[in-house]
Amino acid sequence: MGTKSAFNWITLWASLLFVVILGFSRLSYGMFLPGIQRAIGGSYGQLGILGTVNFIGYLIGTLCLSPLLSRFPDHKHVINRLTCFLLGLALIGSAFSDHFTELGLWRFAIGLLSAFATVLVLSIAMDAVRPAERGTASGLIWLGGSAGILVTGIFAPFTIDPAHLQGWRYAWAAMGIFGVIAAFGFEFVTKRRGSAQLPSSPESKPQDQESVKAYRLFLNPKKLLFLIGSYFFFGWGYIIYFTYLIPYLVSKGIPSLYAGLVWSAIGFAGLFNGWIGGKAIDRWPSGYTLASGLAIGTIGVCGVITDDLFFTALGAITIGLVSFITPPLMTTALLRRHVPQNVYAASLSIATAFFASGQIIGPIVGGVVVERYSLHVGVASSAIFMAIAALLAVLYGQQQRKLEIRNLPLNI
């Protein structure tokens, strides 16, 4: 069946799944930390480790997906269906955690499943969209994560306020139920539109060769090294900010309603981020476009340094508007445009692994800074890594420009 415009039912349901994959399964944890701490104990540094456990699962899932697809090359839709359903059930299961270890196991499982779902949902949805509109479609899908943050923040008074000790449990259970419904919806529209018959990327034995070729591209400073480095440091920086921002606001005595509004403001601004970022990368498919969003995001993080609620909230909105969804969707779109088709699947998997590695290191480093100094310094430290990501994106843009001037293809 032919490809479609960026606005279609598959893209819509993929976006609803990203509400769960990103907004609910990953980033809601930072929002719920104060409530979780009151319910099961532990310091913020220790609970931050569970964020690392989540992304260890995410990294393992990313690394396992490619060989899994090699083993079952014609079952991409089946694997995605099972993964999305299990992710919703894992969210429901995590709501019943009473101990640190138990919650850690659920966070690991959620990370593993969300890694599978991220790549598969994006891959299946992008296969159904015209090449010229894939940046826009990617933006529409990723903005689901912003919608998830928006919804999570609205219910902050019921999830982090001391008067509602079990509120985070009810919220996670509801999120899991929504995830199961979204999985059913995505499965229905992909079957109805005939997308289940779309050809998948070549697998089997060539997959190993594709991975080797993709690594050559990523480890070559004249090709994609700076792009993947930027993605790595973005993962490192943004996860520190999203893990410790709400605990920092709560520690300042800010009412849960206001803390939730700050969180929701990130999500609301991110709804425009997905559309703006997708349009921008379609029109200017360059590392400089990526660097612009990261640089403005770095300035947004610096709002925390003022230790003032107004500037912290303004900075959070800025991050939501230009640098929350933008780096993942732009990196995805740049790879789709500039990586040979025969290694795209392997490239996306490897890029996601680098991103996950940054998210593993981030909570550990952030937790150490929080324990040694304060929540304030811990949140502010994310600006350092966002700035490094912006610089590397500039270097990638320069390298990309040199290739264009010489009219050279991105050969392996």
C-alpha positions in Angstrom: 0.0 0.0 0.0 1.3 3.5 -0.8 2.8 6.0 1.7 0.7 8.7 3.3 0.9 12.2 4.6 2.3 13.0 8.0 -1.3 13.4 9.3 -2.9 10.0 9.4 -4.5 7.6 11.9 -1.3 5.6 12.2 0.7 8.7 13.2 -2.1 9.7 15.7 -2.1 6.4 17.5 1.7 6.2 17.5 1.7 9.6 19.2 -0.8 8.3 21.8 1.6 5.4 22.4 4.4 7.8 22.9 2.3 9.4 25.7 2.9 6.1 27.4 6.4 5.2 26.1 8.0 8.5 27.0 5.7 10.7 29.1 4.3 8.0 31.4 6.8 5.2 31.5 10.0 7.2 31.7 9.5 10.8 32.8 6.6 10.4 35.2 9.1 8.9 37.6 10.8 12.2 38.3 7.4 13.8 38.9 6.4 11.1 41.4 9.7 11.0 43.3 8.5 13.0 46.3 5.5 10.7 46.7 7.5 7.6 46.2 10.0 8.7 48.8 7.3 9.1 51.4 5.8 5.7 50.6 8.8 3.5 50.3 11.7 5.6 51.8 15.2 6.1 50.6 17.2 9.3 49.8 16.8 11.1 46.5 20.3 9.9 45.5 19.2 6.3 46.1 15.9 6.7 44.3 17.8 8.4 41.4 19.6 5.0 41.0 16.2 3.5 40.0 16.2 6.0 37.2 19.6 4.5 36.2 18.1 0.9 36.5 15.3 2.0 34.1 17.8 3.1 31.5 19.9 0.1 31.9 16.8 -1.9 30.9 16.4 0.6 28.1 20.0 0.1 26.8 19.7 -3.7 27.0 16.4 -3.6 25.1 18.0 -1.4 22.4 20.9 -3.8 22.0 18.7 -6.9 22.0 16.2 -5.6 19.5 18.4 -5.8 16.4 19.4 -9.5 16.9 15.8 -10.3 17.9 14.6 -8.9 14.5 17.4 -10.8 12.8 16.0 -14.0 14.4 12.4 -13.2 13.5 12.6 -10.9 10.4 8.9 -11.1 9.6 7.5 -10.6 13.1 8.2 -6.9 13.7 4.5 -6.1 14.1 4.0 -9.1 16.4 7.0 -8.1 18.6 5.7 -4.5 18.8 2.1 -5.6 19.7 3.4 -7.8 22.5 5.8 -5.1 23.7 3.2 -2.3 23.9 0.7 -4.5 25.8 3.3 -5.6 28.3 4.5 -2.1 28.8 1.0 -1.0 29.9 0.8 -4.0 32.2 4.2 -3.3 33.7 3.1 0.3 34.6 0.1 -1.2 36.4 2.4 -3.7 38.2 4.8 -0.9 39.3 1.9 0.8 41.1 1.8 -2.0 43.6 5.5 -1.7 44.6 6.1 -1.6 48.4 9.9 -2.0 48.4 12.9 -0.4 46.8 14.0 -3.6 45.1 10.5 -4.4 43.8 10.1 -1.0 42.2 13.6 -1.4 40.7 12.6 -4.6 39.0 9.5 -2.9 37.5 11.6 0.1 36.4 14.0 -2.2 34.7 11.2 -4.1 32.9 9.6 -0.8 31.8 12.9 0.4 30.5 13.4 -2.8 28.5 9.9 -2.7 27.0 10.0 1.0 26.2 13.2 0.6 24.3 11.6 -2.0 22.0 8.4 0.1 21.7 10.3 3.4 20.9 12.1 1.9 17.9 9.4 -0.3 16.6 6.5 2.2 16.8 8.6 4.8 15.1 9.8 2.4 12.4 6.3 1.1 11.6 4.8 4.6 11.6 7.6 6.1 9.4 7.2 3.3 6.9 3.7 4.5 6.2 4.7 8.2 5.7 6.0 9.9 2.5 9.8 10.5 2.8 9.5 14.3 2.5 7.1 14.5 5.5 8.9 12.1 7.9 10.3 14.9 9.9 6.9 16.4 10.5 5.5 12.9 11.2 8.3 12.3 13.7 7.5 15.5 15.4 3.8 14.6 15.7 4.7 11.3 17.3 7.3 12.6 19.7 4.9 15.3 20.9 3.0 12.5 22.5 5.7 12.5 25.2 5.0 16.2 25.8 1.3 15.4 26.2 2.2 12.7 28.7 4.2 15.3 30.8 1.3 17.8 30.6 -1.2 15.3 31.9 1.2 14.1 34.7 1.7 17.6 35.9 -2.0 18.4 36.0 -2.5 15.7 38.6 0.4 16.7 40.7 -1.7 17.7 43.8 -3.0 14.1 43.9 0.4 12.4 43.3 3.0 14.4 45.2 1.0 16.2 47.9 1.6 14.6 51.4 -2.2 14.5 51.9 -2.4 11.9 49.1 0.2 9.3 50.1 -0.9 6.7 47.5 -1.8 9.1 44.7 1.2 8.1 42.6 0.0 4.4 42.7 -3.4 5.3 41.3 -1.8 7.5 38.6 0.6 4.8 37.4 -2.3 2.2 37.3 -4.4 4.6 35.2 -1.4 5.3 32.9 -1.0 1.5 32.4 -4.6 1.1 31.5 -4.3 4.0 29.0 -1.2 2.2 27.5 -3.1 -1.0 26.9 -5.9 1.0 25.1 -3.3 2.8 23.0 -1.7 -0.5 22.0 -5.1 -1.8 20.9 -5.7 1.3 18.9 -2.3 1.3 17.1 -2.7 -2.4 16.3 -6.2 -1.7 14.8 -5.2 1.1 12.5 -2.0 -0.6 11.3 -4.0 -3.6 10.3 -6.8 -1.6 8.8 -4.4 0.5 6.7 -2.5 -2.6 5.6 0.7 -1.5 7.2 1.3 -4.9 8.5 2.2 -5.8 4.9 4.8 -3.1 4.6 8.3 -4.5 4.0 10.5 -4.5 7.0 14.2 -3.7 6.9 16.4 -6.5 5.7 17.3 -8.8 8.6 18.9 -12.1 9.0 22.6 -12.4 8.3 23.0 -9.0 6.6 21.9 -7.4 9.9 25.2 -8.1 11.5 27.0 -6.6 8.5 24.7 -3.6 8.7 25.6 -3.1 12.4 29.3 -3.1 11.6 28.8 -0.6 8.8 26.7 1.6 11.0 29.4 1.6 13.7 31.9 2.7 11.1 29.7 5.7 10.3 29.2 6.6 14.0 32.8 6.2 15.1 34.2 8.2 12.1 34.7 11.9 13.1 34.2 12.8 9.4 30.8 11.1 9.3 28.4 10.8 12.3 30.6 10.8 15.4 29.7 14.4 16.5 26.0 13.7 15.9 26.0 10.6 18.0 28.1 12.4 20.7 25.6 15.2 20.8 22.7 12.7 21.3 24.7 11.0 24.1 25.3 14.2 26.1 21.7 15.3 25.5 20.5 12.1 27.1 22.9 12.7 30.0 21.9 16.3 30.6 18.1 16.2 30.1 17.5 13.2 32.3 19.3 14.9 35.3 16.9 17.9 34.8 13.8 15.8 34.5 14.7 13.5 37.4 15.5 16.2 40.0 13.5 19.3 39.0 10.3 18.4 40.9 12.2 17.2 44.1 14.1 20.5 44.0 10.9 22.6 43.8 9.3 20.5 46.6 12.4 21.0 48.7 11.9 24.7 48.4 8.5 24.4 49.9 6.7 25.2 46.7 3.1 23.9 46.8 2.5 20.8 44.8 0.0 22.6 42.6 2.6 25.1 41.5 5.3 22.4 41.0 2.8 20.4 38.9 2.0 23.5 36.8 5.8 24.0 36.1 5.9 20.3 35.0 2.8 20.7 32.8 4.2 23.9 31.3 7.1 21.8 29.9 4.6 19.4 28.4 2.4 22.1 27.0 5.3 23.9 25.4 6.5 20.6 24.1 3.3 20.1 22.1 4.5 23.0 19.9 8.1 21.7 20.1 7.2 18.6 18.1 5.5 20.5 15.3 8.1 23.3 15.2 11.1 20.9 15.4 9.7 18.5 12.8 9.0 21.4 10.3 12.5 22.9 11.0 14.4 19.7 10.4 12.4 19.1 7.2 13.3 22.5 5.9 16.9 22.8 7.4 18.2 19.2 7.8 21.4 20.3 9.5 23.3 19.8 12.7 23.1 23.6 13.1 19.3 23.3 13.5 19.8 20.7 16.2 22.5 22.8 17.9 20.1 25.8 18.1 17.5 23.9 20.1 20.1 22.5 22.4 21.8 25.9 23.0 18.4 27.6 23.9 17.7 24.6 26.1 21.0 25.1 28.0 19.9 28.7 28.6 16.6 27.4 29.9 18.3 25.1 32.4 20.3 28.0 33.7 17.0 29.5 35.0 17.4 27.2 37.9 20.7 28.9 38.9 18.7 32.0 39.9 16.9 30.0 42.6 13.8 32.0 41.7 10.5 30.2 40.8 9.6 32.6 38.0 12.9 32.2 36.1 12.9 28.4 36.8 9.5 28.1 35.4 10.4 30.3 32.4 13.5 28.2 31.8 11.3 25.0 32.0 8.9 26.4 29.4 11.9 27.2 27.2 13.2 23.7 27.4 9.8 22.3 26.6 9.4 24.6 23.6 12.7 24.1 21.8 14.8 21.3 23.3 12.8 18.5 25.0 11.4 16.6 22.0 13.6 18.3 19.4 16.9 16.4 19.7 15.4 12.9 19.5 13.1 13.7 16.6 15.8 15.7 14.8 18.4 13.0 15.2 15.9 10.4 14.0 15.1 12.6 10.9 18.8 13.3 10.2 19.6 9.6 10.3 16.7 8.9 8.0 17.9 11.5 5.5 21.6 10.9 5.6 22.2 7.3 6.4 22.0 4.7 3.6 18.6 2.8 3.7 20.3 -0.6 4.1 21.8 0.4 7.4 19.1 2.7 8.8 17.5 0.2 11.1 20.9 -0.7 12.6 21.8 3.0 12.8 18.7 3.9 14.7 19.2 1.1 17.1 22.8 2.1 17.8 21.9 5.8 18.1 19.3 4.9 20.7 21.8 2.8 22.6 24.2 5.8 22.8 21.2 8.0 24.0 20.3 5.4 26.6 24.0 5.2 27.8 23.8 9.0 28.5 20.6 8.5 30.4 22.2 5.7 32.5 25.2 7.9 33.5 23.0 11.1 34.1 21.1 9.9 37.2 24.2 8.5 38.7 26.2 11.7 38.3 23.2 13.8 39.2 22.6 11.7 42.3 26.3 12.1 43.4 26.0 15.9 43.0 22.7 16.0 44.9 24.1 14.0 47.8 27.4 16.0 48.0 26.0 19.4 47.3 22.2 20.0 47.0 19.2 19.4 44.8 19.7 22.9 43.4 23.3 22.3 42.2 22.3 18.8 40.9 19.5 20.2 38.7 21.8 23.1 37.5 24.6 20.7 36.5 22.5 19.4 33.6 23.3 22.7 31.8 26.9 21.5 31.4 26.0 18.4 29.5 23.4 20.2 27.4 26.0 22.7 26.4 28.4 20.0 25.4 25.6 18.4 23.3 25.1 21.8 21.5 28.8 22.2 20.8 29.0 18.7 19.3 25.9 19.4 17.1 27.7 22.5 15.8 30.7 20.4 14.9 28.5 17.9 13.1 26.9 20.7 11.2 30.3 21.9 10.1 31.3 18.4 9.0 28.0 18.0 7.2 28.6 21.4 5.4 32.0 20.2 4.2 30.5 17.1 2.6 27.8 19.2 0.9 30.4 21.6 -0.5 32.4 18.7 -1.9 29.2 17.0 -3.1 30.2 13.8 -1.3 27.7 11.1 -0.3 27.8 9.7 3.2 29.6 6.5 2.2 30.4 3.7 4.6 
